[in-house]
Amino acid sequence: MRRRFSKFVFRRPFTRGVVGVLSGIIFFGILATGVLAEVETSYLYKLSNFSGPIPFNKSNFHVDEERNELYVVDIREKDIIIFNDQGMEVYRFGGDGSLGSVVDVAVGGDGNILVLSKGSSNSSIIVCNFRGEPVSELELKDLPPDFSGFSPDRMVYRRERLYLVDTSSLKIAVTDVNGFFRNVYDLGALVGIEEKKRAGTELGGFSVDRQGNMLFTVPVLFSAFTLTPDGKITSFGKPGSAPGKFNVVGGIVADDRGFYYVADRLKSVVIIFDKHFKFQTQFGYRGFRPHNLIGPKNLVLDSNGRLYVSQLGNRGVSVFKITYNNR
């Protein structure tokens, strides 16, 4: 059943409005080699409300594909804001502090909203109804003994599984929808980081693709990784300033065609690789035009080929359209 938030529903006042003046600009499709990339992007708009673009500075987000809505956590304001498929705000909740320090959000298969709230020493998962009203708390059950200090600050829901990530300890716990432990991954061990060197080493980005593969980046290693459910890990990326090389990597996602999108915060670009980890193109670049990016951090893709990119500097969340060149 589709949610209706009649109190806050707006229609975009004119086509893309002031937030999408340069909509449809296609750029960086041709690489320096003169070869046409298999995938291209074009800037669409920024997430907005009736007053204009919302100046998010630090945010996480989740796409509810069943209802075609985007949930954004404004970590600074402790708000959860819901946007329609045109990038307009339709509802918000949590800003009154009733949900604590909200750091991430997901929508379960039953339509309930799962809110990850992080305290000074632990985290909690609050189950809310479609209005954002707390109804219960999801208790984690049967976690291994060595996860006693596990305090996740990222959360992904995919295929009846909840992926909880402690980006500081480099650990992932996978549970079912009732909170029962199903699997655990020690990413530090998998990527070969010695125990004594893990302090200060954090994940730059994390996501789960439709096949259940976990994607993550480790900035200090200048690398991106794919991890299958059975524990097979693959890395790609090299440090450098040339196109396709990594400086400070952030968010990472993959689309249904196997293309990987990796945010580089220092270079202020999103870098695209094909399914064989071959560099395709990159877009964004530091600047203040609508299609530019400032410190891109988190990425998320929806089922309609829209890529959402969070940024620093109160630049908000920019939305790009992905198109493919079939050869």
Number of C-alpha atoms within 10 A of each C-alpha: 6 10 10 12 14 9 8 13 16 14 12 14 9 8 10 16 13 13 17 17 14 17 19 14 13 17 15 17 20 14 14 10 6 8 10 16 21 18 18 22 25 22 25 24 26 28 25 21 19 15 6 13 20 17 17 21 17 21 24 22 26 23 22 20 13 12 13 15 22 25 23 26 25 23 18 14 16 22 22 25 19 22 21 18 13 18 23 25 25 21 20 18 17 21 18 10 12 12 23 18 21 29 27 27 25 25 22 19 15 9 17 18 24 26 28 24 21 20 13 7 8 13 18 21 23 21 21 19 14 15 14 18 16 18 11 12 13 16 12 15 13 12 18 12 8 7 13 9 11 22 21 26 20 22 26 21 24 17 12 13 20 23 22 21 23 19 20 16 20 21 20 22 22 21 22 17 16 13 17 17 18 14 15 18 17 12 21 19 13 14 15 8 14 10 9 6 9 14 10 9 17 17 24 23 23 25 25 20 16 11 11 14 18 22 23 25 27 24 21 15 17 18 23 27 18 22 19 14 14 9 14 10 16 13 15 14 21 15 16 12 11 10 16 22 18 26 23 23 33 27 27 30 24 25 19 12 9 14 19 23 22 29 32 30 25 18 23 25 25 26 23 27 23 19 13 10 15 14 19 23 25 25 23 24 19 17 11 10 10 18 24 17 28 23 24 31 29 26 28 22 25 17 13 11 15 19 23 23 25 29 23 19 13 13 22 24 30 25 26 23 20 17 14 12 10 7 6
